[in-house]
Each structure stands twice: as structure tokens, then as C-alpha cells.
Amino acid sequence: MEGYTEALQQRGIEVLYHPHAATANELLASIGKNLDLVILSRHYVARNYVELVRRHCPNAKVLFDTVDLHYLREQRLAELEGDEKMARIAARTRSDELSVARACDLTVVVSPYEQEFLHQEAPDIEVAVLSNIHEIFGCRKTFAERQYILFVGGYDHPPNIDALTWFFKEIFPLIRKELPQLVFHIIGSKSTPEVRALHGNGIEFRGFVEDLEPFLDGCRLAVAPLRYGAGVKGKINMSMSYGQPVVATGPAVEGMNAKPGEDVLVGDDPQAFAQAVIQAYTDETLWQKLSQNGLRNVEKYFSFAAAKRALAELLA
């Protein structure tokens, strides 16, 4: 993967990849006895390799990194849409995901919420928490120096498209009534025609940008109007690491240790979400509180220091 592979190699990390490496079976057969730890990431990858790892790596502990609980996200989408076919897909994913977890020595999730959820679902599975990791940059521009709001996401991920569509149809018109000059920036790669079509009338579709910092430093607020999902939302932590306040839904801040009204503003219906945006955008005192508390939250739970502590405990 251009850029990332070279960066790892320059740090002295061996990276084995097609076409310069053998098949997974041949590779594990040749080096497996020397491995102490194998990390399998995402259930739809892990299910293909867990048996090979067990066969060829007799001395290795096997860790399953869920990234997020995929079946939890699919269940929530099925409930939101009232779709029986989606519910059957979620049930199959649940079976696959729990099967992989049971075949591994330890399963890693990104939040205490998912740890407790998985414990209730399958008490026999050992689960640890290792969350997202963010560098702390701090608030570098004042309330007065900032304007407009933004949303960041990858648009090959359905919850992001659903969130944008809901925000565009139900929430943004309410905000514009109160703040008619407000501009909403949409940022992120792999956009679809329906996302690009939102451009205009106060909405600026930016797509992929080389550098997010001007928007994280220059926009007054970030929004995360996600109606379903799982895991921990990197977009929220990223904004908080720059001292940029966030208005989100309940599902978006789940498992993030963020207190509504203190670290983040939360609204789960269009009116509440719109009012939260208007309030945070116009109230400098509130904005300052959210900025400072958000920074403290991400530093405590999602910084490099926090990750080092969690990883040391996990490996021990």
C-alpha cells in the first residue's frame, strides 16, 4: 500500500505482500514456529486464516482485532430500516464473528461498551479494550477566528452516507433558518453521486483533501449525525484532538466516555440536533467549555500514552 508500506519498512518492520511473498499457507509454514503473536483483523479476513495460524504457529498467541463489532452495526441498521433481509445478514455476521472470537486466545474491541456487550452475548470469550489512537494537537484558533461547520467521512461506509442524507434533509434546513450564512463543508474520499449531489445552497462538497488541518483549525464545529454504527468514531476524536467542539448523536459517541453537555453536545432528533449546532456555534462560553473538555477526554482515553498503557497490559 503505497506510502504506508514504505513508512513501516523504514522503521525496520518486515512487510510481506503479494507478489513478493508466498501464499499465506506457504508463508506461515515457513515462519510460523518463530511467531509469538498473530493478530487477525476484521472477522471476514480472520475467518480465512485462523485455522492456518493454529496449524503452523504452535507457539503463538492469537489475537482477534474486531475493529468494531460488525454484527452490532448490521443489527442496528436492520432495526432502523425494519428490514428482515438485513436482520438475517446480521445474524450470519454474528455467527461468523463469534466463531472467530472463540477460535482466538483474546478478542480486542475499541470501547468498554462493546466489551460489556460482547460479554453479555458470549461470556466464554475473553475480551480486552484497545481503542483508537490520536496525537493531541490542541486548540490553535479562537472562537472568533473560526467559521462554518464540517463533516468528515469515507463514503464507502454506508453509515456516513445515511448520516449526511439525514442531516441534509432534516437538520440543515432548520439550522439555516437561524444561521442563513452558515456553510457546511463535506470532506472525505470515495464519494458517491448522491454525496456529490449535495453541493450547493450552503453546502460545499470538498471530497478528498490532502490536508485536514486547515478545516480542523478553521471550522468552528464538527457534526457527527450518525444514526447507527458500532465502534469508536475517529472523526469525533480527531476533531476533539484539535480542540474543535462536536455535535453528535447518541450512537456516534457511544463508548467514548464523552459526557453530553460537557465534552460534546448530543441530539437524536432533527430539532434537538439543529438546536445543539446553533447553540454551540453562537455561544462562545459554551464553545470554550466543549473545546477544553473534548481535548481532555481524548487525551485521557485516546492518546498515544493511553494506548501504550492499554497495549502493555494486553500483551502482558
N, C-alpha and C positions, 0 to 999 in steps of 0.2 A: 504494500500500500504506500504509494509514493509520499515521501516526506516522513511518515511515521516509522516505516521500516528502517530508513537510514538513521533517524534520530535514536532508535533503540540500539542499532549496531554501533553507533559512535559512543555509546555508554558501556560497550563491552558485553552486550546481550546478544546471544546467538539467536538468529531468527531463521526458521526453516520454512520454506514455502515453495510451492509449485512454480516453475518446473525444476527447481534446483534441489528438491528433496524427494525422497522416495514416497511411496504411498504411506498413509498413516499406519497400516499394518506392518509394513517393512521397517518403517522408522522406529516404531515402538518395539518391534522385535530386536532391533539392533541396540537401542539405548535404554530400553525400559528398566533393566535391572539397576541402572545407575540413578534413577529418578527417586527423589524423596517426596515430592508433592506434585500432583497433577490437578490443575484447575480446569474444569469444564464449564463453559459459559453459555447460557441460554439452553433451555430444555430441548429445542429442536436440533441443536448441534450435539448436545451432551448424549442424547439417547443413541446416537450413531456410534459413539466411541467408548462408552463406559465399559462394555464387555471386553473390548480390545485392551483397555487400560488395565483392567483386572487380570487379564491373561498374561500380559507382557511386563507389567510393573509390580512385581510381588512385594516390593519394599516401600511402595509409595502410598501415602495417604491421598484420598481422592476428595476434592472439594468441588461442590456444585454451586456455581455463581448464577443465581436466578436472573440477575439484572433487575427485573421486577417479577412479581407473580403474574405470569401471562394469563392464567386462567381466571384470576380475580378480575383483571381488566375486561376479559371477554364476558364474564358473568355480568358485570355491571352494564356493559353495552347491551347485552341481551335483555336485561331488565329495563333499561332506558327505552329501548325500541319495542319492547314486548314481542320479541321475535323468537319463536320456538326453534327455528333452524340455528340461530346464533347460540341459543342455550345448549343445543346438542354439541355444537363445536366446542363450546366452553367445557362441557363435561368430558369430551375426549382429551382436550388440553390438560384438564385437571388430572386425568388418569396418567397421562404421559409425564407430567411434571412431578407428581408424587412418586411415580415409579422410579424416575431418575434420582430423586432425592433419597429414596430408600436404598438405592444401589450405591450411594456415596457415603463417605465417612462423616461429612459435615456439609450442611447446606447454608449458604450465605444469602441474606436478604438485606435490603437497604434501609429498613426502618424498624423500630420496635413494634409499630403497628402490624407490619407483615410478619414479624417474628411471633407475636401473640396469635395472629390469625392462623398461621401455619401450625402452631402448637395445638390450637383448638381443632383444626382439621385432621391432624395426624400427630398425636402425642409421641409416637415412636420415633419421629425424625428429629435429629439433633440440629438445632438452628442457631446461627450466630448473626450478628449485625455488623456489616461493613458498608458505610454509606458513601454518598458522593463526596468528592474532594475538590475544594476550591481554594485558590490563593485569595488572600484578603487585600484588596486594593484601597478601600476607604473612600469616603465621600470627598470628591475633589472639586465639586462645583456647588454653589449655594442654590437655595430655592429660587432666588431671583434670576440666576444665570441660566436656569433650565426652562424648557417649554416642551409641550406636546407629550404624547404617551406612545408606548410601543408594545408589540408582541413579538416574541422570538420563538421559532419552532421549525422542526423539519416536517415537510408536508408529504412524506411517505408514511407518516404516522397518523392514522385516522382520528385519534382524539384531538389533534391540533386543528384539523380541518373542521371538525364538528364545533370546536370552541370558537374558531373565527367566524363561522357561519352564524352561530347563535349570537355572538357579540355584534356582528354586522346588522342582523335583522332585528334583534330585540333590545339591545343595550345602547349601541352607539347613537341611534336617533334620540334617545332620552338625554344623553349627555350633551349632544349638540344643541338641544333646546336651551340649555343653561349656558353652554360654552360654545357659541357658534363659530369661533375662530380656531377651535382646537383641531389639531392634526393628529391622526393616528398612523404610526409607521408600522408596517408589516415586514418582518425580516425573517429570512430563512431560505434554505435551499430545497431543491426537489419540489418546486411548486407545481400545482395542478392548474388547469384552465380556470376552475371555479375560484381558486385563490387569487390568481392574477386579475380576474374579472372584478374584484372588489375595489380596484384602484379608481380613485375619483371621489369628488364630493367630500373632501376632508380626509380621505384615506390615501396614503402614499405606500404603494407596494414597492418594496426595495429588493426583494429576493435575497440572493446570497450577497453578503458584503465581506470584503477582505478583512475589515477591522471593525469589531463591535464597539470598541471603547468610546468613540465619539457619541454613540447613541446611549450607552450606559452612563456616561458622564453628563450628556447634554439633555436627555429627556427627563422630565420631571417624575414620571411614573411608568411602571411596567404593569401590564394586566395579564392575568392567567385565568381566563374564563372556561376552564376545563370542566366538562360535565361528567366525565368518567375517566378512569385510568387506574394505575397502580404505581407502586414505587415512590421515589422521591423526585421532585421536579427540578432538574438542573437549571431551568430558566429562572426559577424563583431564587434559588441560592446564588446564581450568578449576579442577578440584579442586587440582591442584598449585599454581596461582597463588594459592590461599588457604592454602597450607601443609597441605592435607588429604591424608594418605597414601592411596595407591590400591593395591588388589589387582586384578590383571587377568590375562587370558590372553595367550599369545604373540601371537595375531592382533590383539589390542586395542592392544598397544604397538609394533607393527611400525612401523619408520621414525621412531620418536620419540626416538632417541638416549638412551633411558632404560635404565640398567643394572639387570638383575634383582638383587634383594638389596641394592642401594644406593639407587636412585631410586624403585623400585617393587618389589612382590612379585608373582611370576608363578606361576600354577598352571594346567595344561592338562587335568587330570582332576579329578573332583569331590573326591577325598580331598585332593589337593595344594592345590586352591583353598581348601577349607574350613580346612585347617591353616594356610594363609597368613593367612586372615582372623583366626582365633583368635590366632595369634602376634602379629600387628600390633595387634590390639585389646587384648591383655593385657600386652604388653611395652613399657613406656614408653620405654626406651632405644632400642629398635628404631624405635618410632613417631617419636621425635625425629629420628633419622637420616633416615628416609624423608621426613619433613616438610621438613627443611632441604635435602636433596639434590634433592627434587622441585621446590622453589622455584628452586634454582639452574639446574636443567635447563630449566624453562620460560622463565626469564629469558634464558638463553643462546640458545635456539633459537626461541622463540615469542613474544617480547616485541615491543612496538612498535619498539624500537631494532633488533632483529634483522630485522624486516620491512622497515624503512626501508633497511637496508643491502642486503637482497636485491632490493628493488624498484628501487633506484638502479642496481644492477648490471644488472638485467634490462632496464631502459629504455635504459641506455647502449648 
